[in-house]
Amino acid sequence: MAGSAFPVSRRTVLRAAALGLVTAPALVACGRGDGPALVRDRPTLTHGIATGDPRGDGALIWARADRPATMIVETSATESFAEVRRFTGPLLTPAADGTGRLRVDGLPAGQLVHYRVHLEGENGVTSEPLSGVFRTAPTAPADIRLHWSGDVAGQGFGINPDLGGMTVFTTMAERDPHLFLHSGDCVYADNALAESVTLPDGRIWRNRTAEAKNAPAETLDQFRGNYAYNLTDDNYRRFNAAVAQVVQWDDHETTNNWSPGGTVAASKNYTERDMDILATRSWQAFHEWMPLAPAEAVDGRLYRKISYGPLLDVFVLDMRAYKDVNGPNTGPGGQIFGPAQTRWLIEGLRDSRATWKIVAADLPLGLIVPDGDTAFEGPANAAPGAPSGRETEVAQVLSAIKANKVRDVVWLTADVHYTAAHHYSPARAAFTDFDEFWEFVSGPLNAGAFGPNDLDPTFGPEAVFVHAPPEPNTSPLDPDYQHFGEVRIDGASAVLTVDLCDATGKVLFSKQLAPAGK
């Protein structure tokens, strides 16, 4: 590997992250009189700190306060903070559940940045600081390490204190990634948590519980509480402080298999069954509690491009908010991206000057994901032959990639709760107007494991590798079936390597891809 532009040891990263844990989080809402944090004299950072969407000159910093207070961020090139730059952020108030973010900028490219956050209360009293690190994007070719996965605290499997919590986040942090693509299902707002779950083999899974996890989320406060719950996990907070995230959402941030215009099944006993109303509340909580700035997205909500130096552009998709309602998905047309996002993706890939173009998709392209007996969740519709339904938009993108002579495009996704490597080729496809490409699937991080799903033949996919559990809804007590993926780009050769890993860090499959012309 070429010499890294980020000369930092794993120990430094983890130590810096650990400094961010000087206070324990409290599941209390800003400004409410129902928690002990509100009787303290000093404001408190309740749920750690996080960074997101890094650029060559900085990143977004996220925090949450227990009461109205101003967010202050200081950055330094050294762990000692001998020289600092100070950034004054917003007033964190109950209107956004005490959360806020600040983009720090003007920093050197390709640098490990130490940062610390504190709060200044209305009475002039300050909080204890929390500290972390992130890396600005390089301007010259440099080694890059990126992780991706999804599916956190699903299927009734939350934070298990007997296991030390969600330790997969510590496993990932120890590998020192520069970026983490959170591919959706960041929370399971539709899944309540019991104190214990008896598994089919008699083992007991134990959960840390919280009021917000007593029932599926319908109110804004319940959606907010799902994010707060996940951030009571020490591993997750340490990871957030040390690794910049690029986040997207999928269905479980709202409810299972939600689509615009949909209705929650009566059997699920929701009071509010209108998925659009639930999604509006879910959107607000997601934007409040995750390290992204809606104003920086193309649509003012989610889809966007993250440029990380000359070797990498990441195109972050929203395949949830713009798709048509779940149904047979076999008509002459359909939506999975929507016209505006389709056009943006085609033009963005065409205009990208990065060597590698990663498309971060919250739904797999060719896997058949049913929604009941006759409807489908994603682009695939189990109908052999020419593209139909939502597949027509995928075909538009793939044809444009070929027509525009775009090379070195890799798709990363999660959603289906197992890991796989798919190779798509026109030689096997019913639709042939595209160039061959790879799609890699990962997950879950801490949820029930499932799969494998069947592949739709329209775009000629082949499952080159699959790792799925022998039984559906296998619990995280079996870490072999919890997964994350790792992408490494060599700064000297620009060769991209994908490793599919289990929750212990064991590499299950590896694929090396050389850039076009090399």
C-alpha positions in Angstrom: 0.0 0.0 0.0 1.1 3.6 -0.7 2.0 5.8 2.2 -1.1 7.1 3.8 -2.0 10.7 3.8 -3.4 10.1 7.3 -0.5 9.1 9.5 -2.3 8.1 12.6 -2.2 5.0 14.7 -5.3 3.0 15.7 -4.4 3.6 19.3 -4.6 7.4 18.7 -8.0 7.2 17.1 -9.5 5.0 19.8 -7.9 7.0 22.6 -9.3 10.2 21.1 -12.7 8.6 20.7 -12.7 7.4 24.3 -12.1 11.0 25.5 -15.6 11.7 24.2 -17.2 9.5 26.8 -16.7 11.6 30.0 -20.4 11.7 30.6 -23.1 9.0 30.4 -26.0 9.6 28.1 -29.5 10.1 29.5 -32.7 9.2 27.7 -34.3 12.6 28.4 -35.6 15.2 26.0 -34.2 18.7 26.0 -36.3 21.0 28.2 -38.5 18.3 29.8 -38.7 17.9 33.5 -38.5 14.2 33.5 -34.8 13.4 33.9 -32.0 14.1 36.4 -29.9 16.0 33.8 -32.2 19.0 34.2 -31.4 19.7 37.8 -27.7 20.0 37.2 -26.1 23.4 37.2 -24.1 22.7 34.1 -25.4 21.8 30.6 -24.6 18.3 29.5 -23.8 16.7 26.2 -26.2 13.8 26.5 -25.5 11.3 23.7 -21.9 11.7 22.6 -20.8 13.6 19.5 -20.5 12.6 15.8 -19.1 13.8 12.5 -20.5 13.4 9.1 -20.1 14.3 5.4 -16.4 15.3 5.5 -14.9 17.5 2.8 -11.4 18.6 2.0 -11.6 21.5 4.5 -13.8 20.1 7.3 -16.8 18.2 8.3 -20.2 18.4 10.1 -20.1 18.1 13.9 -23.3 16.8 15.7 -24.2 17.1 19.4 -27.1 17.2 21.7 -27.7 19.2 24.9 -30.0 18.5 27.8 -31.1 22.2 27.9 -30.8 25.3 25.8 -27.1 26.0 25.2 -24.8 27.1 22.5 -22.7 24.5 20.8 -18.9 25.3 20.6 -16.4 23.3 18.6 -12.6 23.6 18.8 -10.3 21.8 16.3 -6.6 21.1 16.4 -3.9 19.3 14.5 -2.7 17.7 17.7 -4.2 15.7 20.5 -2.9 18.2 23.1 -5.0 21.0 21.5 -1.9 23.2 21.9 -3.3 25.4 19.1 -7.0 25.5 18.4 -9.5 27.0 16.0 -12.8 27.9 17.7 -16.2 27.6 15.9 -19.4 28.9 17.5 -22.4 26.8 16.5 -26.2 27.1 17.0 -28.2 27.4 20.1 -29.5 23.9 20.8 -33.1 24.1 21.9 -36.1 21.8 22.5 -37.4 22.7 19.1 -34.9 20.2 17.6 -34.9 17.9 20.7 -31.7 19.6 21.8 -29.8 18.5 18.8 -27.7 20.6 16.4 -24.8 20.5 14.0 -22.1 22.8 12.8 -19.9 22.6 9.7 -16.3 23.4 10.6 -14.3 24.5 7.6 -11.1 26.1 6.5 -9.0 23.2 7.7 -6.1 21.6 5.9 -6.9 18.7 3.4 -5.8 15.2 4.1 -5.3 15.8 7.9 -6.3 14.0 11.0 -8.3 16.6 12.9 -8.8 16.4 16.7 -12.0 18.2 17.8 -13.8 18.8 21.0 -17.3 20.0 21.7 -18.7 21.8 24.7 -21.8 23.7 25.5 -22.2 27.3 26.8 -25.4 27.7 28.9 -27.5 30.7 29.1 -26.1 31.5 32.5 -22.5 31.4 31.1 -21.7 28.0 32.7 -20.1 25.5 30.3 -20.4 21.7 30.0 -17.7 19.1 30.2 -16.1 18.7 26.8 -16.3 15.6 24.6 -13.5 14.9 22.1 -13.1 12.9 18.9 -11.3 12.8 15.6 -12.1 12.9 11.9 -10.1 13.1 8.6 -10.5 15.8 6.0 -10.6 14.5 2.4 -7.2 14.4 0.6 -6.4 16.5 -2.5 -3.8 14.1 -3.8 -4.2 10.3 -4.3 -4.0 8.6 -0.9 -5.0 5.4 0.8 -8.7 5.3 1.7 -10.5 2.8 4.0 -14.3 2.9 4.0 -16.8 0.7 5.8 -20.5 0.2 5.1 -23.4 -1.7 6.6 -26.9 -1.2 8.0 -29.6 -2.6 10.2 -29.2 -1.6 13.9 -31.2 -2.9 16.8 -33.8 -4.8 14.7 -36.1 -7.8 15.1 -36.3 -7.3 18.9 -32.5 -7.5 19.3 -31.3 -4.3 21.0 -28.4 -3.4 23.2 -27.4 -6.6 25.1 -25.5 -5.7 28.3 -24.4 -9.3 28.7 -22.4 -9.0 25.5 -21.0 -5.6 26.2 -23.5 -3.9 23.9 -23.1 -3.6 20.1 -19.5 -4.6 19.9 -19.4 -4.7 16.1 -18.9 -0.9 16.3 -15.7 -1.4 18.3 -14.6 -4.1 15.8 -15.0 -1.6 13.0 -13.3 1.3 14.9 -10.3 -0.9 15.5 -9.8 -1.2 11.7 -9.5 2.6 11.6 -11.8 3.5 8.7 -11.8 7.0 7.2 -15.5 6.8 6.4 -18.6 4.8 7.4 -21.5 4.6 4.9 -24.6 3.9 7.0 -26.8 2.2 4.4 -30.1 2.6 6.2 -32.3 1.1 8.9 -30.2 3.2 11.3 -33.0 2.5 13.8 -35.9 0.1 14.0 -38.7 2.5 14.9 -41.3 -0.2 14.2 -39.7 -2.8 16.5 -40.4 -2.7 20.2 -37.9 -4.3 22.6 -38.7 -6.7 25.5 -36.4 -7.2 28.4 -35.6 -10.7 27.1 -36.1 -12.9 24.0 -36.1 -16.7 24.2 -34.4 -18.0 21.1 -35.5 -21.3 19.4 -32.6 -23.1 20.9 -33.4 -22.0 24.4 -30.8 -19.3 24.7 -31.8 -16.0 26.2 -31.2 -12.6 24.5 -31.3 -9.7 27.0 -32.1 -6.1 26.1 -31.5 -2.8 27.7 -34.9 -1.2 27.5 -36.3 2.3 27.3 -39.7 3.9 27.3 -39.4 4.8 23.6 -38.9 1.2 22.7 -42.0 -0.1 24.4 -44.1 0.1 21.2 -43.7 0.9 17.5 -43.0 4.6 17.0 -45.9 6.8 15.9 -45.3 10.2 17.6 -42.3 12.4 16.9 -41.0 11.9 20.5 -41.1 8.1 19.9 -39.2 8.4 16.7 -36.6 10.6 18.5 -36.4 8.1 21.3 -35.3 5.3 19.0 -32.1 7.3 18.0 -31.6 8.2 21.7 -31.8 4.5 22.6 -29.1 3.4 20.2 -26.8 6.1 21.5 -26.9 4.7 25.0 -24.5 2.1 23.6 -20.8 2.8 24.5 -19.5 1.1 21.4 -21.7 3.2 19.1 -20.8 6.5 20.8 -17.0 5.7 20.6 -17.4 4.8 17.0 -19.3 8.0 16.2 -16.7 10.2 17.8 -13.9 8.6 15.8 -15.3 7.8 12.3 -17.0 10.3 10.0 -20.4 9.0 8.8 -22.3 9.3 5.5 -25.8 8.4 6.4 -28.9 7.4 4.5 -32.2 6.0 5.5 -34.4 3.1 4.4 -37.8 1.8 5.7 -37.4 0.9 9.4 -36.7 4.5 10.4 -40.4 4.8 9.7 -42.1 1.4 9.5 -41.5 -1.9 7.7 -41.6 -1.6 3.9 -43.0 1.9 3.9 -43.5 3.6 0.6 -45.1 6.9 -0.3 -48.9 6.6 -0.3 -48.8 3.4 1.7 -50.9 2.3 4.6 -49.8 0.3 7.6 -51.6 -3.0 7.8 -54.5 -3.0 10.3 -53.0 -6.2 11.9 -50.1 -4.1 13.2 -52.4 -2.2 15.6 -51.1 1.3 14.7 -53.2 4.2 15.7 -51.8 6.3 12.8 -51.7 4.1 9.7 -50.9 6.7 7.1 -47.3 6.0 6.1 -46.8 9.5 4.8 -47.7 11.1 8.1 -45.4 8.6 9.9 -42.7 9.4 7.4 -42.9 13.1 8.0 -42.3 12.6 11.7 -39.6 10.1 11.0 -37.8 12.5 8.6 -37.7 15.1 11.3 -36.2 12.8 13.9 -33.7 11.4 11.4 -32.5 14.9 10.4 -32.3 16.0 14.0 -30.4 13.0 15.3 -28.0 12.1 12.5 -24.9 13.9 11.4 -26.1 15.4 8.1 -27.3 18.8 7.0 -30.5 18.6 4.8 -29.6 22.0 3.3 -26.5 20.4 1.8 -28.5 17.6 0.0 -29.5 18.1 -3.6 -33.2 17.8 -2.7 -32.9 19.6 0.7 -33.3 16.2 2.4 -31.0 13.3 1.6 -29.5 12.5 -1.8 -26.1 14.0 -2.3 -22.5 13.5 -3.5 -19.6 13.2 -1.1 -16.2 13.9 -2.8 -13.3 12.3 -0.9 -10.3 13.2 -3.0 -9.3 12.3 -6.5 -9.8 8.6 -6.0 -13.4 8.6 -4.7 -16.8 10.1 -5.1 -19.7 8.6 -3.2 -23.2 9.1 -4.6 -25.7 8.7 -1.7 -29.2 7.7 -2.9 -32.7 7.9 -1.5 -34.6 4.9 -2.9 -37.4 5.2 -0.4 -38.9 8.7 -0.5 -39.3 8.9 -4.3 -40.4 5.3 -5.2 -44.0 4.5 -6.1 -46.3 2.6 -3.8 -45.3 -1.0 -3.3 -47.3 -3.2 -5.7 -46.7 -5.8 -8.5 -44.1 -3.5 -10.0 -44.6 -4.8 -13.5 -46.0 -1.8 -15.5 -44.4 -0.1 -18.4 -42.8 2.4 -16.0 -42.2 3.0 -12.3 -40.2 5.0 -9.9 -37.4 3.9 -7.5 -35.3 7.1 -7.8 -37.8 9.5 -9.2 -37.1 11.6 -12.4 -35.0 14.3 -10.7 -32.8 11.9 -8.7 -32.3 9.7 -11.8 -31.2 12.7 -13.8 -28.9 13.9 -11.0 -27.3 10.5 -10.7 -26.7 10.1 -14.5 -25.2 13.6 -14.7 -23.2 13.2 -11.6 -21.6 10.0 -12.7 -20.9 11.4 -16.1 -19.2 14.5 -14.7 -17.2 12.8 -11.9 -13.5 13.0 -12.2 -12.8 10.6 -9.4 -11.2 7.3 -10.3 -13.9 5.3 -8.3 -17.6 6.1 -8.2 -19.4 4.4 -5.3 -23.1 4.4 -5.5 -24.5 4.0 -1.9 -27.9 2.4 -2.4 -30.3 1.7 0.4 -32.0 -1.1 -1.6 -30.2 -3.8 -3.7 -30.7 -3.7 -7.4 -31.4 -7.3 -8.4 -32.5 -9.1 -5.2 -36.2 -9.9 -5.0 -37.6 -8.4 -1.8 -41.3 -9.3 -1.5 -43.8 -7.1 0.4 -46.5 -9.6 1.1 -47.7 -12.1 -1.6 -48.0 -9.8 -4.6 -46.0 -6.6 -4.0 -42.3 -5.8 -4.1 -40.0 -3.6 -2.0 -37.2 -2.7 -4.4 -36.5 -2.5 -8.1 -36.6 -6.2 -8.8 -40.0 -7.8 -9.6 -39.2 -11.5 -10.2 -40.4 -11.0 -13.8 -37.9 -12.3 -16.4 -37.4 -10.3 -19.5 -37.2 -6.6 -20.3 -37.1 -4.1 -17.5 -40.6 -3.2 -16.1 -41.9 -1.2 -13.2 -39.1 0.3 -11.1 -36.5 -1.6 -13.1 -37.0 1.0 -15.9 -35.3 3.7 -13.9 -32.4 1.4 -13.1 -32.1 0.6 -16.8 -32.0 4.3 -17.6 -29.0 4.8 -15.2 -27.1 1.7 -16.4 -27.6 2.6 -20.1 -26.4 6.2 -19.4 -23.3 4.9 -17.6 -22.4 2.9 -20.7 -23.3 5.7 -23.2 -21.3 8.2 -21.2 -18.4 5.9 -21.0 -18.3 6.1 -17.2 -15.9 3.5 -15.8 -15.2 2.1 -12.3 -18.7 2.3 -10.8 -19.3 0.1 -7.7 -22.7 -0.3 -5.9 -22.8 -0.8 -2.1 -26.0 -1.7 -0.3 -27.5 -3.4 2.8 -31.2 -4.0 3.6 -31.5 -7.8 3.3 -29.6 -8.8 6.5 -26.9 -11.0 5.0 -23.7 -10.3 3.0 -23.1 -11.1 -0.7 -21.1 -10.2 -3.8 -23.1 -9.8 -7.0 -21.6 -9.5 -10.5 -24.0 -8.1 -13.2 -23.2 -8.8 -16.8 -25.1 -8.2 -20.1 -24.0 -11.6 -21.2 -26.4 -13.2 -18.7 -29.1 -10.5 -18.9 -32.4 -10.0 -20.7 -31.6 -6.3 -20.9 -28.1 -5.8 -22.4 -27.5 -2.1 -22.8 -25.1 -1.7 -19.9 -21.5 -2.5 -18.9 -20.8 -5.2 -16.3 -20.4 -4.0 -12.7 -20.3 -5.3 -9.1 -22.8 -4.8 -6.3 -21.7 -5.7 -2.7 -24.3 -6.3 0.1 -23.6 -6.1 3.8 -25.5 -6.2 7.1 -26.9 -6.6 9.6 -24.9 -4.8 12.3 -27.1 -5.7 15.3 -30.3 -7.3 14.1 -31.9 -10.6 13.0 -30.1 -12.2 10.1 -32.0 -13.5 7.1 -31.6 -14.7 3.5 -30.5 -15.4 1.0 -33.0 -13.8 -1.4 -33.5 -14.9 -5.1 -32.0 -12.8 -7.9 -34.1 -11.3 -10.7 -32.5 -12.1 -14.1 -33.3 -8.9 -15.8 -29.8 -7.3 -15.4 -27.9 -10.6 -15.4 -26.7 -10.9 -11.8 -24.7 -13.8 -10.5 -24.3 -14.4 -6.8 -20.5 -14.9 -6.7 -20.5 -15.1 -2.9 -23.3 -15.4 -0.3 -23.1 -15.7 3.5 -26.5 -16.1 5.2 -27.7 -17.9 8.3 -29.1 -21.4 8.2 -32.3 -20.2 9.9 -34.3 -16.9 9.4 -34.0 -14.3 12.2 -30.8 -15.7 13.6 -29.9 -13.5 16.5 -26.7 -11.5 17.1 -25.7 -14.1 19.7 -24.2 -15.7 16.5 -21.8 -13.0 15.4 -20.8 -15.0 12.3 -24.0 -13.7 10.7 -23.7 -10.1 11.5 -21.7 -8.2 8.9 -20.0 -5.1 7.7 -18.0 -4.5 4.5 -14.7 -2.8 4.0 -13.5 -1.0 0.9 -9.8 -0.1 0.5 -8.4 2.1 -2.3 -4.6 2.0 -2.7 -3.2 5.5 -3.1 -0.4 4.4 -5.4 -2.2 1.9 -7.8 -5.8 3.0 -7.3 -6.7 -0.7 -7.0 -10.0 -1.1 -5.0 -10.4 -4.1 -2.7 -13.7 -5.1 -1.1 -13.7 -7.3 2.0 -17.0 -8.8 3.3 -16.5 -9.3 7.1 -18.4 -10.8 10.0 -18.9 -9.0 13.3 -15.7 -10.3 14.7 -13.7 -8.8 11.8 -13.1 -12.1 10.0 -12.8 -11.6 6.3 -15.3 -14.0 4.6 -14.8 -12.9 1.0 -12.4 -10.5 -0.8 -12.5 -9.0 -4.3 -9.9 -6.8 -5.9 -10.8 -4.5 -8.7 -8.3 -2.6 -10.9 -9.4 0.7 -12.4 -10.1 0.9 -16.1 -6.9 0.9 -18.2 -4.7 -0.6 -15.5 
